[in-house]
Amino acid sequence: MPSSDTDPLDPHVHTDEQAAESALRPSTLAEFGGQRRVSDQLGLVLAAARHRGATPDHVLLSGPPGLGKTTLAMIIAAEMAAPIRISSGPAIQHAGDLAAILSGLSEGEVFFLDEIHRMSRPAEEMLYLAMEDFRVDVVVGKGPGATAIPLDIPRFTLVGATTRAGLLPGPLRDRFGFTAQLDFYAAADLEAILRRSAVLLGIQLDKEAAVEIASRSRGTPRIANRLLRRVRDYAQVKADGRLTRAVAAAALELYEVDPLGLDRLDRAVLDALCRGFGGGPVGLTTLALAVAEETETVEEVAEPFLVREGFLMRTPRGRVATRRAWEHLGLTPPASTGVPPTAPDLFSAG
């Protein structure tokens, strides 16, 4: 599976990059920029739990990568003055793995489970009981002589995060007391996040430079902060260290991030679709082969942004380039562009 990171510069997040991201994470809801509706709702849930002296309800956070799900989990722990345990769905492939984690939790601890939709079915079924009754059944022995021993566990708050909420089974979704869908950020919110990050990094960031970087960040704080660090590098090496709009534009051009936020892969997909296949329709596998990428990379990294921005449509017959895609590449679109034979189906696998 491809990385869930949608960074247009490098799909692999190195250790120093992770450390830089961690240093920029807000630690309270008051510092958490954007997602105001979610922040207000979650703040009320946490304040009520503190008032009662109780453990908060389980929380489900869904949305594309890079919007702050991990940050919100850490904020929940900080706001409740509780420790946090972090794991991920792919790391829990056996019920015993989950039982070991749950039995080691302390009272009131926050258990953050990233990509919860990728957890194995046996572990998922064990999680139902743990979330509802705060106990797990440990099976001892095999076959007809096997015995299930109930084991009480401390009350905890599960914070589940998923990029594909539709893959979560209904019984699991229903056990969360609070669910939140994180949306892409407005440009003004990203500019505020960039200004805060610049202060933390000791960078002189002009207002116009913040606007330039925010406009190319695909509505995603993680990408905005990553681009900010790359522009900083450019300014230190090729300018006087100050981040002006001209410096930001030159740096982002060097890193192949265009004014609308499209990166090399995005443009390769559109170029293959328009120049190679006349605008489509073309199947996902064929399109992935044309750009020398895995189908999962094209489908999960490039397509969501291209569809959201109106460059590409997913139809029952395959992927189709829109008029905007042709024009963005400087090409003349055919007269029938953007009008597929059947209505577009955004969720078709093609």
C-alpha positions in Angstrom: 0.0 0.0 0.0 1.2 3.5 -0.6 2.1 5.9 2.1 -0.9 7.9 3.3 1.3 11.0 3.2 0.3 13.2 0.2 3.5 15.3 0.3 4.1 16.4 -3.3 7.9 16.5 -2.8 8.7 13.1 -1.2 6.3 10.3 -0.3 8.8 9.0 2.3 8.9 11.0 5.6 12.4 10.9 7.0 13.1 11.0 10.7 14.3 14.6 10.7 11.1 15.6 8.8 9.0 13.8 11.4 10.8 15.7 14.1 10.2 19.0 12.4 6.5 18.2 12.0 6.2 17.3 15.6 7.8 20.6 16.7 5.2 22.5 14.8 2.2 20.6 16.1 -0.2 22.7 18.3 -0.6 21.3 21.8 -4.0 22.8 22.7 -7.3 23.3 20.9 -6.8 27.0 21.2 -3.6 26.7 19.1 -5.2 24.4 16.6 -5.8 26.5 13.5 -8.7 25.8 11.1 -11.4 23.1 11.6 -13.2 25.5 13.8 -16.5 23.5 13.9 -14.6 20.3 14.9 -12.6 22.2 17.5 -15.6 23.7 19.1 -17.5 20.4 19.2 -14.5 18.5 20.5 -13.8 21.2 23.1 -17.3 20.8 24.5 -17.0 17.1 24.8 -13.6 17.4 26.6 -14.8 20.2 28.9 -17.9 18.2 29.9 -15.8 15.1 30.7 -13.5 17.2 32.9 -16.5 18.7 34.7 -17.8 15.3 35.5 -14.4 13.9 36.3 -15.0 11.2 33.7 -13.2 9.7 30.8 -14.3 11.2 27.5 -16.3 9.2 25.0 -14.4 7.4 22.2 -13.6 9.7 19.3 -13.5 8.9 15.6 -11.6 11.3 13.3 -11.9 10.8 9.5 -10.6 12.7 6.5 -7.7 12.8 4.1 -4.1 12.6 5.3 -2.4 15.6 6.7 -5.4 17.5 8.1 -4.5 17.0 11.8 -6.0 13.7 13.0 -2.8 12.7 14.9 -2.5 16.2 16.2 -6.0 16.2 17.6 -5.4 12.9 19.3 -2.4 14.3 21.1 -4.4 17.4 22.0 -7.1 15.3 23.5 -4.5 13.6 25.7 -3.0 17.0 26.7 -6.4 18.6 27.4 -7.3 15.7 29.7 -3.8 15.6 31.3 -3.7 11.9 30.3 -0.9 9.7 28.7 -1.3 8.6 25.1 -0.5 5.2 23.5 -0.2 5.2 19.7 -0.6 2.3 17.3 -2.0 1.6 13.9 -4.5 -0.8 12.3 -1.9 -2.6 10.1 0.2 -3.2 13.2 -2.6 -5.1 15.0 -3.2 -8.3 13.0 -4.1 -10.6 15.9 -6.5 -10.3 18.7 -3.7 -11.0 21.1 -1.8 -7.9 19.9 -4.7 -5.8 20.8 -5.3 -7.5 24.2 -1.7 -6.9 25.1 -2.0 -3.2 24.4 -5.4 -2.7 26.1 -4.4 -4.6 29.2 -1.3 -2.3 29.6 -3.3 0.9 29.5 -3.7 3.1 32.6 -6.9 4.6 33.9 -8.0 7.5 31.6 -5.3 6.9 29.0 -5.9 7.9 25.4 -5.3 5.1 22.9 -4.8 6.5 19.4 -5.3 3.9 16.6 -4.4 5.3 13.2 -5.8 3.8 10.0 -8.3 1.9 12.2 -10.1 0.5 9.1 -7.1 -1.7 8.3 -7.3 -3.6 11.6 -7.8 -7.4 11.4 -11.4 -8.7 11.9 -10.6 -10.7 15.1 -9.0 -7.7 16.7 -11.9 -5.5 15.6 -14.4 -7.9 17.3 -12.3 -7.8 20.5 -12.3 -4.0 20.3 -16.2 -3.9 20.3 -16.2 -5.4 23.8 -13.3 -3.3 25.1 -15.0 0.0 23.9 -18.4 -0.9 25.4 -17.7 -2.9 28.5 -14.0 -2.2 29.2 -13.0 -5.8 29.2 -11.5 -8.3 26.9 -11.9 -12.1 26.7 -8.6 -13.9 26.6 -8.9 -17.3 25.1 -6.8 -20.0 26.8 -6.3 -23.3 25.1 -7.4 -24.6 21.7 -10.3 -26.6 20.3 -13.2 -27.8 22.4 -11.2 -27.3 25.6 -10.6 -23.6 25.0 -11.8 -21.3 27.7 -12.5 -17.5 27.5 -11.3 -15.7 30.6 -12.8 -12.2 31.0 -10.2 -9.6 31.8 -11.2 -6.1 33.0 -9.3 -3.2 31.6 -9.1 0.4 32.8 -11.5 2.9 31.3 -9.8 4.6 28.4 -10.6 6.8 25.4 -10.1 5.3 22.0 -9.3 7.9 19.3 -9.6 6.2 15.9 -8.4 7.9 12.8 -9.2 6.8 9.2 -8.8 8.1 5.7 -11.5 5.9 4.5 -14.5 6.0 6.8 -16.6 4.0 4.4 -14.6 0.9 5.1 -15.4 0.9 8.8 -18.1 -1.6 9.7 -21.3 -0.1 11.2 -21.0 -1.8 14.6 -17.6 -0.2 15.1 -18.7 3.3 14.0 -21.7 3.1 16.3 -19.5 2.7 19.3 -17.8 6.0 19.0 -19.5 8.7 21.1 -18.1 11.6 18.9 -17.3 11.5 15.2 -15.7 14.3 13.2 -15.0 14.7 9.5 -12.0 16.9 8.9 -12.2 19.1 5.8 -9.6 20.7 3.6 -8.4 24.0 5.0 -9.3 27.4 3.6 -6.3 29.5 2.3 -6.7 32.0 5.1 -6.4 29.2 7.7 -3.3 27.9 6.0 -1.7 31.3 6.0 -2.3 31.6 9.7 -0.7 28.2 10.2 2.3 29.2 8.1 2.8 32.4 10.1 2.8 30.4 13.4 5.2 27.8 12.0 7.5 30.6 10.7 7.7 32.0 14.2 8.5 28.6 15.7 11.2 28.0 13.0 12.7 31.5 13.3 11.8 32.4 9.7 11.1 35.9 8.3 8.0 35.2 6.3 6.4 38.0 4.3 2.6 38.1 4.1 2.7 37.7 0.3 5.0 34.6 0.7 2.5 33.0 3.1 -0.2 33.6 0.5 1.9 32.0 -2.2 2.8 28.9 -0.2 -0.8 28.5 1.1 -2.2 28.6 -2.5 0.0 25.7 -3.5 -0.6 23.5 -0.4 -3.7 21.6 -1.5 -5.7 22.7 1.5 -3.4 20.6 3.7 -1.4 21.9 6.7 1.1 19.1 6.5 2.0 20.0 3.0 2.0 23.7 3.8 4.6 23.2 6.6 6.6 20.9 4.4 6.7 23.5 1.6 7.6 26.2 4.1 10.7 24.3 5.1 11.7 23.8 1.5 11.2 27.4 0.7 13.3 28.2 3.8 16.1 26.1 2.5 16.0 27.8 -0.9 16.0 31.3 0.8 19.0 30.4 2.9 21.1 29.0 0.0 20.0 31.3 -2.9 18.6 34.4 -1.3 19.2 36.5 1.9 17.2 34.2 4.1 14.0 36.2 3.9 11.0 34.5 2.5 9.4 36.9 0.0 6.8 36.0 -2.6 9.4 36.0 -5.4 11.6 33.6 -3.4 8.7 31.4 -2.5 7.6 31.2 -6.2 11.1 30.4 -7.4 11.6 27.7 -4.7 8.3 26.0 -5.5 9.0 26.1 -9.2 12.3 24.3 -8.5 10.4 21.7 -6.5 7.9 21.3 -9.3 4.9 22.5 -7.4 2.8 24.7 -9.7 0.6 27.7 -8.8 -2.4 25.4 -8.3 -0.6 22.9 -6.2 -0.2 20.2 -8.8 3.1 18.3 -8.5 5.0 16.1 -11.0 2.8 13.1 -10.6 -0.4 15.1 -11.0 0.8 16.7 -14.2 2.1 13.3 -15.5 -1.3 11.8 -15.0 -3.0 14.7 -16.8 -0.4 14.7 -19.5 -0.8 11.0 -20.1 -4.6 11.3 -20.1 -4.8 14.2 -22.5 -1.8 13.6 -24.8 -1.6 9.9 -24.6 -5.3 8.9 -24.5 -7.0 11.9 -26.1 -8.7 12.8 -22.8 -10.0 9.3 -22.0 -11.9 7.4 -20.9 -9.0 5.2 -19.8 -8.8 2.5 -17.1 -6.9 3.1 -13.9 -4.4 0.3 -14.6 -3.5 1.6 -18.0 -3.2 5.1 -16.7 -0.8 3.9 -13.9 1.3 2.0 -16.4 1.6 5.2 -18.6 3.0 7.2 -15.7 5.2 4.3 -14.4 3.4 4.3 -11.0 1.5 1.7 -8.9 -2.3 1.9 -9.4 -2.7 2.5 -5.6 -0.4 5.6 -5.9 -2.4 7.1 -8.7 -5.7 6.3 -7.1 -4.9 7.4 -3.6 -2.3 10.1 -4.0 -3.0 11.9 -7.2 -6.7 11.3 -8.0 -8.4 12.7 -4.9 -6.8 16.2 -5.5 -7.4 16.1 -9.3 -11.0 15.1 -8.9 -11.6 17.7 -6.1 -10.1 20.5 -8.2 -12.1 19.5 -11.3 -9.2 18.3 -13.5 -10.4 14.7 -13.8 -13.6 12.6 -13.6 -14.0 9.0 -12.6 -16.7 7.4 -14.8 -17.9 3.8 -15.2 -15.8 3.5 -18.4 -12.6 5.0 -16.9 -10.9 8.2 -16.1 -11.8 11.3 -18.2 -9.9 14.6 -18.4 -12.0 17.7 -18.0 -11.7 20.9 -20.0 -9.8 22.5 -17.1 -7.1 19.8 -17.4 -6.6 20.5 -21.1 -6.4 24.2 -20.5 -4.0 23.8 -17.5 -1.6 21.9 -19.8 -1.9 24.6 -22.4 -3.7 22.3 -24.8 -6.8 22.8 -26.9 -9.6 20.6 -25.6 -11.9 18.6 -27.9 -15.4 19.9 -28.2 -16.8 17.0 -26.3 -14.4 17.2 -23.3 -16.0 16.8 -19.9 -19.2 15.3 -21.3 -18.8 11.5 -20.9 -21.4 9.2 -22.4 -22.8 8.4 -18.9 -23.0 10.5 -15.8 -19.7 10.6 -13.9 -19.4 8.2 -11.0 -16.8 9.6 -8.5 -16.6 6.3 -6.7 -16.2 4.0 -9.6 -12.9 2.0 -9.6 -12.7 2.4 -13.4 
